[in-house]
Amino acid sequence: KVLFGKAHTYEEAAEIIYRTYEYYIYRYPQKRFHGKTANQVRQEALTANTPEQYPIAPNRRIERF
């Protein structure tokens, strides 16, 4: 229901969007963050003097243009 919910009202759509954001921020470990969630990376950055860098990998398909 979180990622592929069907909404029939505005309130249901807003709830699905909120749950999707919550999922990706708090529960979805990302490869580019070395298996950490976005919230874990943010919390570490807020407490560190020099936060760890997670550069975005180059996308060769986009760079051609």
SEDOMAR-385777 format. One line per 8 residues: number of its first residue (from 0); for each residue x, y, z of N, C-alpha, C. Coordinates in Angstrom, 1 decimal, always signed. Atoms other than C-alpha are relative to their C-alpha. Layout:
NUM> X Y Z X Y Z X Y Z  ...
REM end
This chain:
0> +0.8 -1.2 +0.0 +0.0 +0.0 +0.0 +0.9 +1.3 +0.0  -0.8 -1.2 -0.1 +2.9 +2.3 +0.6 +0.4 +0.5 -1.4  -0.6 -0.5 +1.3 +4.5 +2.4 -2.9 -1.0 -0.1 -1.1  +0.9 +0.2 +1.1 +1.6 +1.3 -5.1 -1.4 +0.1 +0.5  +1.4 -0.1 -0.5 -1.5 +2.4 -3.2 -0.9 +0.6 -1.0  +1.0 -0.6 +0.9 -4.7 +3.3 -5.0 -0.8 +1.0 +0.8  +0.7 -1.1 -0.8 -6.2 +6.6 -3.9 -1.3 +0.4 -0.8  +1.3 -0.4 +0.6 -9.8 +7.6 -4.5 -0.4 +1.4 +0.5
8> +0.2 -1.4 -0.4 -9.7 +10.9 -2.6 +1.3 +0.7 +0.2  -1.2 -0.8 -0.2 -7.3 +13.7 -2.0 +0.7 -0.4 +1.3  -0.6 +0.4 -1.3 -6.7 +12.6 +1.6 +0.7 -1.3 -0.2  -0.6 +1.3 +0.2 -5.9 +9.0 +0.5 +1.3 +0.2 -0.8  -1.2 -0.3 +0.8 -3.4 +10.4 -2.1 +1.0 +0.6 +0.8  -0.9 -0.6 -0.9 -1.8 +12.6 +0.4 +0.7 -1.0 +1.0  -0.5 +1.0 -0.9 -1.4 +9.7 +2.8 +1.0 -0.9 -0.7  -0.9 +0.9 +0.7 +0.2 +7.5 +0.2 +1.3 +0.7 -0.3
16> -1.2 -0.7 +0.3 +2.6 +10.2 -0.8 +0.9 +0.2 +1.3  -0.7 -0.1 -1.3 +3.5 +10.8 +2.9 +0.7 -1.3 +0.3  -0.6 +1.3 -0.4 +4.1 +7.1 +3.5 +1.2 -0.4 -1.0  -1.0 +0.3 +1.0 +6.2 +6.8 +0.3 +1.3 +0.8 +0.4  -1.1 -0.8 -0.4 +8.5 +9.7 +1.4 +0.6 -0.6 +1.3  -0.5 +0.6 -1.3 +8.7 +8.2 +4.9 +0.8 -1.3 -0.2  -0.7 +1.3 +0.4 +9.7 +4.8 +3.4 +1.4 +0.3 -0.5  -1.3 -0.3 +0.6 +12.5 +6.3 +1.3 +1.0 +0.7 +0.9
24> -0.9 -0.7 -0.9 +13.9 +8.5 +4.0 +0.4 -0.8 +1.2  -0.3 +0.7 -1.3 +13.7 +6.2 +7.1 +0.2 -1.5 -0.1  -0.1 +1.5 +0.0 +13.6 +2.6 +5.9 +0.7 -0.6 -1.2  -0.6 +0.5 +1.2 +15.2 +2.3 +2.4 +1.5 +0.2 +0.0  -1.5 -0.2 +0.1 +19.0 +1.7 +2.6 +0.4 +0.1 -1.5  -0.4 -0.3 +1.4 +20.6 +3.1 -0.5 +1.5 -0.4 -0.3  -1.3 +0.5 +0.4 +23.6 +1.7 -2.3 +1.0 +1.2 +0.0  -1.0 -1.1 +0.0 +25.2 +5.2 -2.8 +0.3 +0.5 +1.4
32> -0.4 -0.3 -1.4 +25.1 +5.7 +1.0 +0.6 -1.1 +0.7  -0.6 +1.2 -0.5 +26.8 +2.4 +1.5 -0.9 -0.8 +1.0  +1.0 +0.8 -0.8 +23.7 +0.7 +2.9 -0.7 +0.7 +1.1  +0.7 -0.8 -1.0 +22.5 +3.5 +5.1 -1.2 +0.7 -0.6  +1.2 -0.8 +0.5 +19.2 +5.3 +4.9 +0.3 +1.5 -0.1  -0.2 -1.4 +0.1 +18.9 +8.9 +4.0 +0.0 +0.7 +1.3  +0.1 -0.6 -1.4 +17.9 +9.8 +7.6 +1.3 -0.3 +0.8  -1.2 +0.3 -0.7 +21.0 +8.0 +9.0 +1.2 +0.9 -0.5
40> -1.1 -0.9 +0.6 +23.3 +10.0 +6.6 -0.2 +1.4 +0.5  +0.2 -1.3 -0.5 +21.6 +13.2 +7.6 +0.3 +0.2 +1.5  -0.3 -0.1 -1.4 +21.9 +12.5 +11.3 +1.5 +0.0 +0.2  -1.5 +0.0 -0.1 +25.6 +11.7 +10.9 +0.6 +1.3 -0.4  -0.6 -1.3 +0.5 +26.2 +14.9 +8.9 -0.3 +1.1 +1.0  +0.4 -1.0 -1.0 +24.4 +17.0 +11.6 +1.0 +0.0 +1.2  -0.8 +0.2 -1.2 +26.7 +15.6 +14.3 +1.5 +0.1 -0.3  -1.4 +0.1 +0.3 +30.0 +15.4 +12.5 +0.6 +1.4 -0.3
48> -0.7 -1.3 +0.4 +32.5 +18.3 +12.1 +0.3 +0.0 -1.5  -0.2 +0.1 +1.5 +33.4 +17.1 +8.6 -0.8 -1.2 -0.5  +0.9 +1.1 +0.4 +30.5 +15.1 +7.2 +0.6 -0.8 -1.2  -0.5 +0.9 +1.1 +31.3 +12.1 +4.9 -0.7 +0.4 -1.3  +0.5 -0.4 +1.3 +30.9 +12.9 +1.2 -0.6 -1.3 -0.7  +0.6 +1.1 +0.8 +28.6 +10.7 -1.0 -0.3 +0.6 -1.4  +0.2 -0.6 +1.3 +29.2 +12.0 -4.5 -1.0 -0.8 -0.9  +0.9 +0.7 +1.0 +26.6 +11.2 -7.2 +0.8 -0.6 -1.1
56> -0.8 +0.7 +1.1 +27.9 +8.7 -9.7 -0.3 +0.6 -1.3  +0.3 -0.6 +1.3 +28.3 +10.1 -13.2 -0.9 -0.9 -0.8  +1.0 +0.7 +0.9 +25.5 +9.2 -15.6 +0.5 +0.3 -1.4  -0.5 -0.2 +1.3 +27.1 +8.7 -19.0 -1.0 +0.3 -1.1  +1.1 -0.3 +1.0 +23.8 +8.8 -20.9 -0.4 +1.5 +0.0  +0.4 -1.4 -0.1 +23.1 +12.3 -19.6 +1.2 +0.9 -0.4  -1.2 -0.8 +0.4 +26.7 +13.6 -20.1 +0.2 +0.2 -1.4  -0.1 -0.2 +1.4 +26.5 +13.1 -23.8 -0.7 +1.2 -0.5
64> +0.8 -1.2 +0.5 +24.0 +15.9 -24.1 +0.5 +1.2 +0.7
REM end
